[in-house]
Amino acid sequence: MKAVTDTLGLSRSNLVERLKGRSKPRGSYHKAEDAELLPIIRRLVDQRPTYGYRRIAALLNRERRAADKPVVNAKRVHRIMGNHAMLLEKHTAVRKGRLHDGKVMVMRSNLRWCSDGLEFTCWNGEVIRLAFIIDAFDREIIAWTAVANAGISGSDVRDMMLEAVEKRFAATRAPHAIEHLSDNGSAYTARDTRLFAQALNLTPCFTPVASPQSNGMSEAFVKTLKRDYIRIAALPDAETALRLIDGWIEDYNEIHPHSALKMASPRQFIRAKSN
């Protein structure tokens, strides 16, 4: 045993205690500054109950940078949240079948826009349908439209396309061709919509039939909107839901940390790129 302890640099008495199972287990580790961070982390978790530790860490560090304080490592946030039962349960769902990665990202803004829709039901049974346009690089929701107890029409899609062009370029026609990727829904494939898109300098592109994963950028936003906004909102009726959507989109664009943007929000990312 002496040779072992000398090699490992351990005391023999300590090694004997460990082998006999008498040594006390190491307790939870706490840094002195954890007490300062805990109430801030708890507030952020209360505000964003669907956020994991990485996004909570991103929000925490935004506040600390604004206050000229040093940033905190995400692993430390994970430890504090774990010590106080604030971590999300691990996802255990099993995916079936072959997965399509759906990567449609480009190397700068305004090269490809993706569009899709979703629906959700209010507590009184009324149904909201929402369509949106998202930039495949900076992930901003540029334009959106929503209706209650009806389908998204071709006219709704065309108005949304025009709004997106006007917001990005302050004009009624894009200065260069932009791919507009969507599914094969009739509102998108209608002749009037395709001609209108071309007039805006948008190039209509459609995902393969029965392959919604090919528009992975849009699918990812649908998942985010449902998880972080819709499922935790009070939605008694369609009127209430329609009022809330603008705030959800604004929050996503301005605040929501995005892993593909190094935990910046879409508009933070856009501002950083323009500086």
NORNOR-V323915 format. One record per backbone hydrogen bond with DSSP energy under -0.5 kcal/mol. NH is the residue of the N-H (numbers start at 1). CO is the residue of the C=O. E is the energy in kcal/mol with one decimal. If there is no record, write none. Layout:
nh->(NH:NH)
co->(CO:CO)
e->(E:E)
//
This chain:
nh->(5:6:7:8:9:10:15:16:17:18:19:20:21:22:23:34:35:36:37:38:39:40:41:42:43:44:45:46:47:48:51:56:57:58:59:60:61:62:63:64:65:66:67:68:69:76:77:78:79:80:81:82:83:84:85:86:87:95:104:111:113:114:115:116:118:120:122:123:124:125:128:129:130:131:132:133:134:135:136:139:142:142:143:145:147:149:153:157:158:159:160:161:162:163:164:165:166:167:168:169:170:171:174:178:179:180:181:181:182:188:189:190:194:195:196:197:198:199:200:201:202:203:204:205:207:211:214:215:216:218:219:220:221:222:223:224:225:226:227:228:229:230:231:232:233:235:241:242:243:244:245:246:248:249:250:251:252:253:254:255:256:258:261:262:263:264:264:266:267:269:270:271:272:273:274:275)
co->(1:2:3:4:5:5:11:12:13:14:15:16:18:17:17:31:32:33:33:34:35:36:37:38:39:40:41:42:43:44:48:52:53:54:55:56:57:58:59:60:61:62:63:65:64:73:73:74:75:76:77:78:79:80:82:81:81:93:102:108:179:134:181:132:130:128:126:235:236:122:120:147:118:145:116:143:114:140:112:135:133:140:133:131:129:127:151:153:154:155:156:157:158:159:160:161:162:163:164:165:166:165:200:201:111:203:113:179:205:185:185:186:190:191:192:193:194:195:196:198:197:178:202:180:182:208:211:212:213:215:215:216:217:218:219:220:221:222:223:224:225:225:226:229:230:233:237:238:239:240:241:242:244:245:246:247:248:249:250:251:251:264:258:259:258:258:261:252:253:265:266:267:268:269:270:271)
e->(-2.9:-2.6:-1.9:-2.5:-1.5:-1.8:-2.0:-2.5:-2.1:-2.1:-2.5:-2.0:-1.0:-2.7:-0.9:-1.6:-0.8:-0.9:-1.6:-2.7:-0.7:-0.5:-2.7:-2.8:-2.0:-2.3:-2.6:-2.4:-2.1:-2.3:-2.0:-2.1:-2.6:-1.8:-2.3:-2.7:-2.5:-1.5:-1.8:-2.1:-2.4:-2.0:-1.2:-1.7:-3.5:-0.7:-1.6:-2.4:-2.1:-2.6:-2.7:-2.5:-2.5:-0.9:-1.1:-3.1:-0.6:-0.5:-0.6:-0.6:-3.4:-3.1:-3.1:-1.2:-2.4:-2.0:-3.4:-3.3:-0.7:-1.9:-2.9:-2.6:-2.9:-2.8:-2.1:-2.4:-3.0:-2.0:-2.6:-1.5:-2.1:-1.0:-1.0:-2.5:-2.4:-3.6:-0.5:-2.0:-2.4:-2.4:-2.0:-2.4:-2.3:-2.3:-2.2:-2.1:-2.6:-2.5:-2.2:-2.5:-2.0:-0.5:-2.6:-1.8:-2.3:-3.0:-3.1:-0.6:-2.1:-1.3:-2.3:-1.4:-2.4:-2.6:-2.2:-2.6:-2.0:-1.8:-1.3:-1.2:-3.0:-3.2:-0.7:-3.0:-2.3:-1.5:-1.8:-1.8:-0.7:-0.6:-2.1:-2.3:-1.5:-2.4:-2.1:-2.1:-3.0:-2.3:-2.5:-2.9:-1.3:-2.4:-2.4:-0.7:-1.4:-0.7:-2.0:-2.9:-1.4:-1.5:-1.5:-0.6:-2.0:-2.6:-2.3:-2.5:-2.6:-2.6:-2.4:-2.9:-1.6:-1.9:-1.3:-1.3:-2.3:-0.6:-1.0:-0.6:-2.7:-2.6:-2.2:-2.6:-2.4:-2.0:-1.6:-1.0)
//
